[in-house]
Amino acid sequence: MKNDTFVGRKEELGRLSSFLKKKSASLIVVKGRRRIGKSRLIEEFSKGKRFLRFVGIPPTAKITEQFQRDIFAEQLGKQIALEGIVAQDWSTLFSLLARHANSGAVIILFDEISWMGSKDPTFLGKLKNAWDLEFKKNPHLILILCGSVSTWIEQNIISSTAFFGRISLLLKVEELPLNICHELLQTRGFRGSTYEVFKILGVTGGIPWYLEQMQAGLNADDNIRDLCFRKDAVLFNEFDRIFHDLFEKRSKIYRPIVEVLANGSMDFGGICKRLRFPKSGTLSKYLDDLIEAGFITRDYTWLVVSGKSSKLSRYRLSDNYLRFYLKYMISNKDRIFRNGFEGREISSLPGWSSIMGLQFENLVLKNRKKIWENLGIKTADIVADNPYFQKQTTVRKGCQIDYLIQTRFNTLFACEIKFSLNPLQSNIVTEVKDKLACMLLPKRFSCWPVLIHVNGVSDNVQDSGYFSEIIDFSTFLALKDSYL
């Protein structure tokens, strides 16, 4: 296969394609984390169709609103064969574009729209007017607004009264599922073992662009070293680009939050304490922004007896790349600049097993539907599911379950998630028994322990009969339902 083969996103392509059958114009908003493959998805959707694409450029102090218009005008001129377009106003540019897209099937993409309109407070108002008065007159036109700065899109487009009732689809592009990640690696020629694949995913998560950087002739350790532990490595320098592009000058505000969460999940009070920040709506807003950007997740626990969400929650750094950078790359920055990782086996780094355990938990939680399928649980039967924690009080012990599923049949599935180089031994049975013994279980509820692993379990674990299910997560790497 060629390296530019498009892999995955079958569901997303299906949703977009449904709008080709509409008898009226469609305004679509696509958002998602940087490098998640938003633009590539839209390009694939637009293949064989009339397609006009416009890309904003990252705003800096030197980038004026007129400069953004000039870039747009230049891109427009090249695509409609009309060079030398000059415009002092967005309305003029939108009108010119609308006239050249006033009939027939056409897809227009405004990529990184937050950059495009960041300097001009009238940009969105003029775009809204252009949609109402000109673009939507073509019943076969699809206008896609796309961007990585999800907070800007949420505040200025999705929640804006100006665009209320006009958006046909809001599509959030998420990380690729496990089987598609594996397929993508294979299209790039990577043929490592299951354990090697999970090491790579532990660093990259399901981010397509990161996976595409893997070299076919190298094993996982060598790939990770070349992409993360060299001073010119693309992932070594990726963190600063992410935070600058998304948050600009405010990146110094958000960085300490993700640094605190790099060691594990934490409740709001714990974050405030670690950052010496007052408990206020300001910090809550910062956390919400990081959730919207796709970097952290807020996991709510719940009351088992009723299935209703509790007020208790923890924030988790759910982006594998960010955590790996903060735990390993930045802490070894000086050594990286001295080329101190030449020939070093990356998986021998201190704390490797611990960090890979947290990374593996993220992968499992992002692919939780696979667990449901394996356990034969229908989505409609799930009352609640999440990492679960019970706070210690004077009458009960505290406990934490990696992943708990509660069904409407008063059944609980307590999932223990373990990533290990070697097969798991019998001590895992004692460990899980102790956890569940601390859990406050209401009457009429049954609890079934489930073990999720990658590299096998010993005969002692199998023979114990303790776990109702032992799930080899590597089986979910099998290729199926992919889009090529």
C-alpha positions in Angstrom: 0.0 0.0 0.0 1.1 3.6 -0.6 2.0 5.7 2.4 -0.8 8.2 1.6 -3.5 5.5 1.9 -6.4 6.9 3.9 -7.3 4.6 6.8 -10.3 4.6 9.1 -13.0 7.3 9.8 -15.7 5.2 8.1 -18.4 6.6 10.5 -17.3 10.2 10.1 -17.2 9.9 6.3 -20.7 8.4 6.3 -22.1 11.3 8.3 -20.5 13.8 6.0 -21.6 12.0 2.9 -25.2 12.0 4.0 -25.3 15.8 3.4 -24.5 15.3 -0.3 -28.1 14.1 -0.6 -29.7 17.1 1.0 -31.8 19.5 -1.1 -30.6 22.6 0.8 -27.2 24.1 1.6 -25.4 22.7 4.7 -23.2 24.5 7.2 -20.9 22.0 9.0 -18.6 22.6 12.0 -15.6 20.2 12.5 -13.4 20.4 15.5 -10.8 18.3 17.3 -7.4 18.2 18.8 -4.4 19.4 16.7 -3.0 16.5 14.6 -6.2 14.5 14.9 -6.8 14.5 11.1 -9.6 16.9 10.6 -8.3 18.4 7.4 -7.3 15.0 6.0 -10.8 13.7 6.7 -12.4 16.6 4.9 -10.0 16.1 1.9 -10.9 12.5 1.7 -14.6 13.3 1.8 -14.1 15.9 -0.9 -12.3 13.6 -3.3 -13.8 13.7 -6.8 -15.9 16.7 -5.9 -15.5 20.4 -6.5 -13.5 21.6 -3.5 -12.3 25.0 -2.4 -10.1 25.2 0.6 -8.9 28.2 2.6 -6.5 28.0 5.5 -5.9 30.7 8.1 -2.3 31.2 9.4 -1.3 31.2 13.1 -1.8 34.7 14.6 1.2 36.6 15.9 1.8 40.2 16.8 2.9 40.9 13.3 -0.1 39.2 11.6 -2.8 41.8 11.0 -6.4 41.3 10.0 -5.5 42.6 6.6 -2.7 40.1 6.2 -5.3 37.3 6.9 -7.5 38.8 4.2 -4.6 38.9 1.8 -3.8 35.3 2.4 -7.5 34.4 1.8 -7.6 36.5 -1.4 -4.4 34.8 -2.7 -5.8 31.3 -2.0 -9.1 32.3 -3.7 -7.4 33.8 -6.7 -5.4 30.6 -7.3 -8.5 28.4 -7.0 -10.8 30.4 -9.3 -8.1 31.5 -11.8 -8.4 35.1 -10.9 -5.0 36.4 -9.8 -4.4 39.7 -8.0 -7.5 39.9 -5.9 -7.3 42.8 -3.4 -9.9 43.3 -0.7 -10.1 45.5 2.4 -13.2 43.8 3.7 -14.3 40.2 4.4 -17.7 40.8 2.9 -16.1 41.5 -0.5 -14.1 38.2 -0.4 -17.1 36.2 0.8 -19.3 37.7 -2.0 -16.7 36.9 -4.7 -16.4 33.3 -3.4 -20.2 32.9 -3.3 -20.5 34.0 -6.9 -18.1 31.4 -8.0 -19.9 28.7 -6.0 -23.5 29.7 -6.8 -24.5 26.5 -8.6 -23.7 22.8 -8.7 -22.3 20.6 -5.9 -19.4 22.4 -4.2 -17.6 21.9 -0.9 -15.9 24.9 0.7 -13.6 24.5 3.7 -12.5 27.3 6.0 -9.6 25.6 7.8 -8.3 26.9 11.1 -11.1 29.4 11.1 -10.2 30.8 14.5 -6.9 32.0 13.1 -8.6 33.4 10.0 -10.9 35.6 12.0 -9.0 36.2 15.2 -7.9 39.8 14.4 -11.2 41.1 13.1 -14.2 41.2 15.5 -16.5 41.7 12.5 -15.4 38.5 10.7 -18.0 36.1 12.0 -20.9 38.6 11.6 -19.9 39.1 8.0 -19.6 35.3 7.5 -23.1 34.8 9.0 -24.5 37.5 6.6 -22.7 35.9 3.6 -24.2 32.5 4.5 -27.7 33.9 4.9 -27.7 36.1 1.8 -25.5 34.3 -0.6 -23.9 30.9 0.2 -27.2 29.2 1.1 -28.8 30.1 -2.2 -27.0 27.2 -3.7 -28.9 24.1 -2.4 -25.9 21.8 -3.3 -23.3 23.9 -1.4 -21.6 22.5 1.8 -19.6 25.0 3.9 -17.3 23.5 6.5 -15.8 25.5 9.3 -12.9 23.7 10.8 -10.4 24.4 13.6 -8.2 23.1 16.4 -9.0 25.9 18.9 -12.1 24.2 20.2 -12.8 26.8 22.8 -12.9 29.6 20.2 -15.3 27.5 18.0 -17.5 26.7 21.0 -17.8 30.3 22.2 -17.9 32.1 18.8 -19.8 29.6 16.5 -21.5 26.8 18.3 -22.8 28.8 21.3 -23.3 32.0 19.3 -26.8 33.3 18.7 -25.6 34.5 15.2 -25.2 30.9 14.1 -28.2 29.5 16.0 -30.3 27.2 13.9 -27.9 27.4 11.0 -25.4 24.6 11.8 -26.4 21.3 10.1 -23.8 19.1 11.8 -21.2 19.5 14.6 -18.6 16.8 14.2 -15.9 16.3 16.8 -13.0 14.2 15.5 -11.7 11.9 18.1 -8.6 9.6 18.4 -8.6 6.6 16.2 -9.8 3.3 17.7 -7.2 0.5 18.3 -7.8 -1.6 15.3 -7.5 1.4 13.0 -4.3 2.6 14.8 -2.9 -0.9 14.1 -3.9 -0.8 10.5 -2.4 2.7 10.0 0.9 1.4 11.4 0.8 -1.5 9.1 0.2 0.7 6.0 3.4 2.5 7.1 5.2 -0.9 7.1 5.5 -1.4 10.8 5.5 -5.1 11.7 6.3 -5.1 15.4 4.7 -7.4 18.0 1.5 -6.6 19.9 3.6 -5.4 22.8 5.6 -3.1 20.5 2.4 -1.7 19.1 1.1 -0.9 22.5 4.4 0.8 23.5 3.9 3.1 20.5 0.3 3.8 21.3 1.4 4.5 24.9 3.3 7.4 23.5 1.1 8.6 20.7 -2.4 7.6 21.7 -4.7 7.4 18.7 -3.4 10.5 17.0 -3.0 9.8 13.3 -0.2 12.2 12.5 2.0 10.9 15.2 1.4 7.3 14.1 2.3 8.3 10.5 5.8 9.4 11.7 6.8 5.8 12.6 9.5 4.3 10.4 8.9 0.8 9.1 12.4 -0.5 9.6 12.7 0.4 13.3 11.3 -1.3 16.4 9.2 0.6 18.9 12.1 1.7 21.1 14.1 3.0 18.2 11.0 4.8 16.8 10.3 6.4 20.1 13.9 7.5 20.6 14.1 9.0 17.1 10.7 10.9 17.5 11.0 12.0 21.1 14.6 11.9 22.4 16.6 13.9 19.8 16.8 17.7 19.9 15.4 17.9 16.4 12.8 15.2 16.9 9.2 16.2 15.8 7.6 15.1 19.0 10.2 16.7 21.2 9.2 20.1 19.8 5.5 19.3 19.4 4.4 20.3 22.9 5.4 24.0 22.6 3.7 24.2 19.2 0.5 22.8 20.5 0.2 25.1 23.4 1.3 28.2 21.5 -1.1 27.5 18.6 -4.1 26.8 20.8 -3.6 29.2 23.7 -1.0 31.8 22.6 0.1 34.0 25.5 -2.2 32.0 27.9 -0.2 28.8 27.4 1.7 29.6 30.6 -1.6 29.4 32.5 -2.6 26.0 31.1 0.7 24.3 31.3 1.0 24.0 35.1 -2.4 22.3 35.1 -1.4 19.5 32.8 1.9 19.1 34.6 0.0 18.5 37.9 -2.2 15.9 36.2 0.8 14.1 34.6 1.2 11.9 37.7 -2.4 10.7 37.9 -6.0 11.9 38.2 -6.9 14.5 40.8 -10.0 16.2 42.2 -10.5 19.9 41.9 -9.4 20.6 45.5 -6.2 18.7 45.0 -5.4 20.6 41.8 -6.0 23.9 43.7 -3.8 22.8 46.5 -0.9 21.7 44.3 -1.1 24.9 42.2 -1.7 27.1 45.3 -4.6 28.5 43.4 -7.8 29.7 45.1 -11.0 27.6 44.5 -12.7 29.7 42.0 -14.6 29.8 38.7 -11.4 30.9 37.0 -9.6 27.6 37.5 -12.8 25.7 36.6 -12.8 27.7 33.3 -9.2 26.8 32.6 -10.0 23.1 33.2 -13.0 23.3 30.9 -10.9 24.8 28.2 -8.4 21.9 28.5 -11.3 19.4 28.3 -12.7 21.2 25.2 -9.2 21.1 23.6 -9.2 17.3 24.1 -6.3 17.1 26.5 -8.0 16.2 29.8 -11.1 14.4 30.8 -13.4 14.9 33.9 -14.5 11.5 35.3 -17.5 11.7 37.5 -18.1 8.9 40.0 -21.7 8.0 40.9 -24.0 6.6 43.6 -24.3 2.9 42.8 -27.6 2.4 44.7 -29.3 5.0 42.4 -27.0 5.1 39.4 -27.0 8.9 39.6 -23.9 11.0 39.1 -22.2 12.2 42.3 -20.8 15.6 42.8 -17.4 14.0 43.2 -15.2 14.0 40.1 -11.5 13.7 39.1 -9.6 15.3 36.3 -7.4 13.0 34.2 -4.8 13.8 31.7 -6.2 11.7 28.9 -3.8 12.7 26.1 -1.0 10.1 26.0 1.4 12.3 24.1 1.2 15.2 26.7 1.8 12.9 29.6 4.7 11.2 28.0 6.3 14.5 27.1 5.9 15.9 30.6 7.1 12.7 32.4 10.0 11.8 30.2 11.0 14.3 27.5 11.0 17.6 29.3 12.6 16.1 32.4 15.5 14.8 30.2 15.8 18.0 28.1 19.4 18.7 28.8 20.4 15.1 28.2 18.5 15.1 24.9 20.5 18.2 23.8 23.7 16.3 24.6 22.5 13.3 22.5 22.5 11.3 25.7 19.9 8.7 24.4 22.0 7.3 21.5 21.8 3.5 21.8 19.7 3.7 24.9 16.8 1.3 25.3 13.9 3.6 26.0 11.8 1.0 27.9 14.6 0.8 30.5 14.0 4.3 31.7 13.1 4.7 35.4 9.3 4.4 36.0 8.6 3.1 32.5 6.2 0.4 33.7 4.3 2.9 35.9 3.8 5.4 33.1 2.9 2.8 30.6 0.2 1.5 33.0 -1.4 5.0 33.1 -1.1 5.3 29.3 -2.7 1.9 28.8 -5.6 2.9 31.0 -6.2 5.8 28.7 -6.3 3.5 25.7 -8.7 1.2 27.4 -11.1 4.0 28.4 -11.0 5.5 25.0 -11.9 2.1 23.5 -14.5 1.1 26.2 -17.0 0.1 23.7 -14.8 -2.9 22.9 -15.1 -3.9 26.5 -18.9 -3.7 26.3 -18.9 -5.9 23.3 -16.6 -8.5 24.9 -18.8 -8.7 28.0 -22.0 -8.8 26.0 -23.3 -5.6 27.4 -25.7 -3.5 25.3 -25.2 0.2 25.3 -28.9 0.7 26.3 -28.4 -1.4 29.4 -25.5 0.7 30.9 -26.6 2.9 33.7 -23.1 4.4 34.4 -19.5 3.6 33.5 -16.2 5.4 34.3 -13.2 5.1 36.5 -14.8 4.8 40.0 -13.7 6.0 43.3 -15.1 6.0 46.8 -13.9 8.5 49.3 -12.8 7.3 52.8 -15.0 8.3 55.7 -15.2 7.4 59.3 -17.5 4.4 58.5 -16.0 3.2 55.2 -12.7 2.8 53.5 -11.7 4.5 50.3 -11.3 2.6 47.1 -10.6 3.1 43.4 -11.6 0.9 40.5 -9.8 1.4 37.2 -13.1 1.1 35.3 -16.5 0.2 36.6 -19.6 -0.6 34.5 -23.1 -0.6 36.1 -26.1 -2.1 34.2 -29.8 -1.7 34.8 -29.8 -5.3 36.0 -28.0 -4.3 39.2 -24.8 -5.9 37.9 -21.4 -4.3 38.3 -18.3 -5.2 36.3 -15.2 -4.1 38.1 -12.3 -3.9 35.5 -8.7 -4.1 36.6 -6.4 -2.7 33.9 -2.8 -4.0 33.8 0.0 -3.4 31.3 2.9 -5.7 31.8 5.9 -7.0 29.8 5.4 -10.4 31.5 2.3 -12.5 32.2 0.4 -11.4 35.3 0.9 -13.5 38.4 -1.5 -14.7 41.2 -0.8 -11.5 43.3 -3.2 -9.7 41.0 -6.1 -11.8 42.4 -5.3 -10.6 46.0 -4.9 -7.0 44.8 -8.3 -6.9 43.2 -10.0 -8.8 46.1 -8.7 -6.2 48.5 -10.0 -3.4 46.4 -13.5 -4.8 46.0 -13.6 -5.6 49.7 -13.5 -1.9 50.4 -16.3 -1.1 48.0 -19.6 -0.3 49.5 -22.0 -2.6 47.6 -25.7 -2.2 48.1 -28.0 -5.1 48.6 -29.4 -6.9 45.5 -26.2 -5.9 43.5 -23.7 -8.4 42.2 -20.1 -7.5 41.3 -18.1 -9.4 38.7 -14.3 -8.8 38.6 -12.8 -8.4 35.1 -9.1 -8.4 34.2 -7.9 -6.5 31.2 -4.3 -7.2 30.1 -2.0 -7.2 27.1 0.8 -9.7 27.6 -0.9 -12.8 29.1 -1.7 -14.2 32.5 -0.1 -17.1 34.4 -1.8 -20.5 34.8 -2.3 -19.6 38.5 -4.5 -16.6 37.6 -6.5 -18.7 35.1 -6.9 -21.6 37.5 -8.0 -19.4 40.4 -11.4 -18.9 38.6 -11.6 -15.5 40.4 -12.2 -13.3 37.4 -15.4 -13.6 35.5 -13.7 -12.5 32.3 -10.0 -12.2 31.4 -9.7 -9.9 28.4 -6.7 -9.8 26.2 -6.9 -6.2 24.9 -4.4 -7.0 22.1 -7.2 -8.9 20.3 -8.8 -5.5 19.6 -6.0 -4.7 17.3 -7.4 -7.1 14.7 -8.2 -5.4 11.5 -11.9 -5.0 10.7 -14.4 -2.4 9.5 -11.7 -0.1 8.2 -12.1 2.3 5.4 -9.5 2.2 2.6 
